[in-house]
Amino acid sequence: MAKLQKEFGKFHEEIKLKKFDENKDLREKRDLLFKDLREGLKDKNIPGTTKKLTFREINQGSYSMNTGIKPQNEDYDIDIGAVFNITNDEYNSAELKKLVRDALNKGNRTVVYNRPCLTVEYKTEDYHVDLAVYSENNDDIHIAWGKEFSSEKIWYKSEPEELTTWVSDVSTVDDESAQFRRSVRYLKKWKEKHFSASGNNAPPSIGLTIQARKAFSSYAAYDNNYDLTALIRVVTYIKQEFSSKYDSDSEVWKESISVALPVQPYKNVYYKMSLTQQDNFYNKICDLLELLEAVDAEESDFEASKLLQKIFGTDFPLADDIRASEKAPYVTTGQNA
């Protein structure tokens, strides 16, 4: 069996994305956006009252969970939320979302109104921001949900901070928590290499994170391939979560997956993927598991690392070809020379 934990460690350091408190540039960009939003809303009162419309900031997504990877295309994705000091009956969810959109839609920014959030895009910057709009609703947080021109404009009960806590509470042992986060980053890197970023072709990162959290168990520090062992365990679990579903359009059976958020609103995180896209996800998971098992069975470190480059790309380092170097003196002369 190949021994590749050292290479996995180098790979992880290469792809790891720092948290906000470690990344001064992205932290400043986030803070500037919140500053501009406060400035844009400073004269707004809650309708029918003299109470100022204010909000508190929260971090979301991979930055708050510490599971991010450096984006291949340099388009950094910042996930944040603004929790407003209102109840649901004080503001229509769509009206508040539009108010936030209009306050930020200026200068080099373009704000796109999406169902779960507002996406803030920049003309000259290498990042975008997904900003969710929430109501505090007497400590019972709800998210402004729905597209701008859809009849679905409602407040959904949501627990974004509880989700971050649930993911972070994977273990009380620091080494185990760190290994879990590495497993998530490996899955995200695999996703980046093997799926198109357009549309809903790729499984959402929160889905991979939730499934990794559910599948993760012990930290196999005694194993020279403990990151590989943990990753195989997670990928096996994801594969087992699929079930067959009949596709009436193509008249064939396809593999489908549904995974609920572990907190409110308990939505299926794969709801945007079509059945064909889910089936493609399944096929790629099967290919991934097959390659990982081949890596696990490979005796040569060098050959095993070449297989891992098929999974992750050239960011994964090639191991030393010890066998080749040991044979070198014997193949320089004679009939094999």
N, C-alpha and C positions, 0 to 999 in steps of 0.2 A: 504493500500500500504506500502510495506517495505521501510525503509529509510536507504540507503546504501552508501551515499556519503563519509562518513568517511572511510568505507572499500575500496572504490574505490581509495581514496587518499593514503592509506597504500599500496595498490596493485601497484599503479603507482610508488611510491618511490622504491618499490622492483624491478621493471623491468626496470626502466629508465636507459638508457646508457648516460653517460656524454659526453659532446662535447670535441673536441680535446683540447681546451684551459683549460679544467677541468681534462683531463686525461693525466697525464705526461708520462706514459709508452707508450701509443699508439702514442702520439704526437712525442716522441723521435724515435719510430720505423718508422713513416712516414718520419721524417726529415732525418733519416739515409739512407732510400731508395733514396730520392732525391739527397742526397750528393753523394751516390755511382753512381747514373746516371750521375751527372755532371762530376764526376771524369772519368767515362768510356767514355764520349764524349768530353773531354777537347781538344783533338787533331783533332776533326772533323771540317771540313769547309763545308759550303753549296756548293754543286757541282758546279764547274765552277767559283767559287769566292774565295776570301781570307777572306770572312766573317765567323766568328765562328758560329757554330751551338749551339744555346742557347735556353733555354725555361724558362717559368715562371710556377709557381705551382698554382693549384687550388684544393680546396676541393670539393667533390661531395657527393651525396647520403645522407644517414640519418645523418651523422655527420654535414654536412653543413646545413641541414634542421632542425637539432635538433629534430629528430623523432625516434632515435634508441632505441632498447631494448637490454638488456644483453642476449647474445646467450645462449641457453640451453646447447649446447654442448661445450661451451667455445671457439668456433672457431670464433674469431672476424673478421669481414669483413670491411676492410678499402677501401673506394672509393676515388680516387684522379685522377687528370689529369695533364699532362704535355703539355703546349701550346707552340709550337716551333715557333721561329721567322722566318718563311718561308712562301712563297706563294705556292699554290698547284702545280704550274708548276716547282717549284724548287726541289721537291722531290716526287717520286712515293710513294703513301700511304703505300704500302706493304714494300717497301725498308726501309722507316723510322721506321716502326713498328718492322721490323726485327733487325734494328740497335739498337733500345731501348732494345729489347728482349736479344740480345747478350751481351749488356753492363751490364745487370742485372743477367744473367743466370750463376751464379757462387757461390762458397761457399756452404752454406746450403740452397740456393734458387734454385727453379725450376720454370721457366717462361713458362706458357702455352699460346699459341697464339689463342685467341678467336675472334669472329666476332666484338664485340663492343670494346674490350679492351685486355690487357695482364693481365693474372692472375698470380700473384707472390705467389708461395707456399713455405712454409718453412718446413724443415725436423724436426726441434726440437722446433718450436714455435707454440703458440696457436692462430694464426691469419693468414689471407692471405690478399693480396692487389689486388684490381682491378684497374689497371692503364690504363686510356684512353689516347690515343695519338692524339693531335690536331695540326693543322696548324693555325697560327695567321691570315694568308691570308689577310693582310692589314685590320685588325680589323673585319674581316668577318669569324669567326672561323668555321673550318671544322674538322670533326673527321675521323681518318683513319679507314675505315670500311671494313670488309670482313675477311674470314678465310684464313689461310696461303696457302692452296692448292686448293683454289676455284678461279674461274674466276672473282668473285665479289671482286675486290680490288679497291676501289674508295675513294674519299673524299666526305663526306656528310656534308652539312651545319648543324651546331649544335649550340645550345645556352645553354650550361650547367649552366652558371652563371645566365642567365635569368630564367631558370627553378627553381633554388633555390630561386630567388627573388619572382617569382610567388607564390610558395608555402608559403614563409614567409609572403607575403602580404595578407594573408587570412583576417586579421583584423588590424585596428590601435589601438584596445583596447587590452592591455596586457592580461587581464583575458580571453578574447575570443581566442586569439592566443594560450595561454597555454592550454585551453580546447581542441582546435583543435589538438594540438600535443598529448595530452593524448588519444584522440579518435584514432589517427593513431597507437599509441603504443598498445592500446587494440586490434586493428585489427591484428597487427603483432604477438602479443602473441597468439591470437586465431589461426592464420595461422601456427605458430610454433607447436602447439599442435595437429592440425587436418590434416595436410598435410605431406606427405613424402617429405624429402628434396632432394631426388634423381631426376635427370632429370628435366622435366618441369611440374611436377605434381602440384606444388604450384603456386598460382598467384604471380607475381612479386610484391615486396613491393612498387615499384614506381606506379603501377597500383592502389593499395589500397590507396596510399597517394593522387594521383590525384583525385580519386573519393571522398575521404573524403573531400578534399579541395573544390570540386564542390558542395558537399551536405551540407557542414557546413553552419550554419546560426547563429542565435542569441545565446547568453550566458544566459541560463535560471537559473540565480543565485537564483531566488525565489523558485526554485524547490529543494526539499531535495534529489532528484535523478538526478541532472542536467547532470552528466556524462552519466548516463544510458539513459536519454532522448536524448542526443546528439548522442550517439552511435546507438540507434534505428533508428534515423533519417538517419544516414549515411548508415546503413545496408539496410534499406528500399530502399534507392536510388540505391545502388549497385544492388539489386535484380531487380529493374525496368529497369536497363540498359541492361539486357539480352533480346535476341530475339530468336525465334525458327528457326532452320535451319535443312534442311533435310540431313541426313547422308546416302549417297548412299552405303557405305560399309555395314552398319548394317541394312539399309533400315528402319530406324526409325528417328523420329524428335528428335533433341537434342537442348539444350540451348547454345547459342553462345554469346560471348561478344567481342566488339572491342572498345577500348578507345585510342584516339590519344594523343600524347604528346601535351601540350598546346603551345609549342615552336618548332622551327626547331629541327629535321627534320620531326616533326608531324607524327612519326611512331606509329602504333598500339602497345601499350605496352604489349599486350597479344599475340603477333605474334608467340611466341615460343610454346604456348599451343595448343595441338591438340583439335579437336572438342570434343572428349571423355573427355579430361581433363577439358575443359571449362564447359561441362555438369556436371561433378563431382563438380566443383567449385560452380555452380549454386545450386546444391542439398545441399551442405554444407552451403551456404549462407542462404538458406531456413531454414535449421535446426537451424542455429544461430539466425535468426530472431524469429523463434518460441520460442526458449528458452529465448531470451531477453524479449519477450512479456509476457512469463510466469513469469519471474522475476518481471516485472513491475506490474503484477496483484497479485502477492503473498503478503499476509498481514504480514507474519512472516519474520523478518529480517534474522533469522537463516536459514529457509528453502530457502529463496531467495539466500542467499550466497552459499548454497549447490548447487543450480542450476548454479550459476556463476562459481563454481569450475569445473563443467562439461565443461564449455566453456573455461576457462583459466588455469585449473589445480590448484594445491594446493598453488600456489603463491598468489592466491586470499584468503584473510583471512575470516574465518567463523565469522559471527556476533554473539553477545551474544544471547543465547536462553532465552530471557526475559520471554516468555510465560511459558517455562518449569520451570524456577525458581519460578515463581509466583504460579504455581500449586503444587510445591513440598510438602508444608506442608499438603496438602489435600490427597496425594496419599501414604503417608508413613504408614498409618494404615487403618483398615477397609477392605472392600471386594476388593478394588483395590490395596491393599498393596502387 
